[in-house]
Amino acid sequence: MRTTLTLDPDNAARLERLRKERDASLKDVINDALRRGLNAMEEQAKTQSWAPPPPLDLGPALFNDPKELLRLLDEEDDLRKLGLPK
């Protein structure tokens, strides 16, 4: 497949250095580098799996009665609507 590829200057310099060291064509060096990079990226994607974060202790509950909590929230909401301090 023929395509135009624009390389960043640092990558172009590294590829040129490798090309000279290996006495290879630019095409061969780019294909080898790309193949190795893609293999590494695919392998990394296979080994990475999502894991839930570890549990976090939030301390004791401040409210044990849900009705009491709702009452306080309603009261605070009413104060906010009236523009009164908490």
C-alpha positions as CSV (number, residue, x, y, z in Angstrom):
1,M,0.0,0.0,0.0
2,R,1.4,3.4,-0.9
3,T,0.7,6.3,1.3
4,T,2.2,9.7,2.3
5,L,3.5,9.8,5.8
6,T,4.5,13.0,7.6
7,L,7.1,12.3,10.3
8,D,8.0,14.4,13.3
9,P,11.6,15.6,13.0
10,D,12.7,13.5,16.0
11,N,11.2,10.3,14.6
12,A,12.6,11.0,11.1
13,A,16.1,11.4,12.6
14,R,15.8,8.2,14.6
15,L,14.5,6.3,11.5
16,E,17.4,7.6,9.4
17,R,19.9,6.6,12.1
18,L,18.5,3.1,12.2
19,R,18.4,2.9,8.4
20,K,22.1,3.6,8.2
21,E,22.9,1.2,11.1
22,R,21.1,-1.6,9.5
23,D,22.0,-0.7,5.9
24,A,18.3,-1.1,5.1
25,S,15.7,0.7,3.2
26,L,13.6,3.4,4.9
27,K,10.5,1.3,4.0
28,D,11.9,-1.8,5.8
29,V,12.9,0.2,8.9
30,I,9.5,2.0,9.1
31,N,7.6,-1.3,8.6
32,D,9.7,-3.0,11.3
33,A,9.2,-0.1,13.8
34,L,5.5,0.1,13.1
35,R,5.0,-3.6,13.4
36,R,6.9,-3.7,16.7
37,G,5.0,-0.7,18.0
38,L,1.6,-2.1,17.0
39,N,2.4,-5.5,18.5
40,A,3.3,-3.8,21.8
41,M,0.2,-1.7,21.8
42,E,-2.0,-4.7,21.1
43,E,-0.3,-6.7,23.8
44,Q,-0.7,-3.9,26.3
45,A,-4.4,-3.6,25.4
46,K,-4.9,-7.3,26.0
47,T,-3.2,-7.3,29.4
48,Q,-5.0,-4.2,30.7
49,S,-8.3,-4.9,32.3
50,W,-10.6,-2.7,34.3
51,A,-10.6,-3.3,38.0
52,P,-12.8,-1.5,40.5
53,P,-11.0,0.8,42.9
54,P,-10.4,-0.6,46.3
55,P,-13.1,0.0,49.0
56,L,-12.8,3.2,50.9
57,D,-13.7,3.4,54.6
58,L,-15.9,6.5,55.0
59,G,-16.2,6.1,58.7
60,P,-19.4,5.6,60.7
61,A,-22.7,6.7,59.3
62,L,-23.8,10.2,60.4
63,F,-27.4,9.2,60.1
64,N,-28.8,5.8,60.8
65,D,-32.4,6.8,60.1
66,P,-33.2,7.7,56.5
67,K,-36.3,9.5,57.5
68,E,-34.3,11.8,59.8
69,L,-31.9,12.5,57.0
70,L,-34.7,13.4,54.6
71,R,-36.3,15.7,57.1
72,L,-33.0,17.6,57.6
73,L,-32.5,17.8,53.8
74,D,-36.0,19.2,53.4
75,E,-35.5,21.7,56.2
76,E,-32.2,22.9,54.6
77,D,-33.8,23.1,51.2
78,D,-36.7,25.2,52.7
79,L,-34.1,27.6,54.4
80,R,-32.3,28.0,51.1
81,K,-35.5,28.8,49.3
82,L,-36.3,31.4,51.9
83,G,-32.8,32.9,51.7
84,L,-32.2,32.3,55.4
85,P,-28.9,31.1,56.8
86,K,-28.6,27.5,57.8
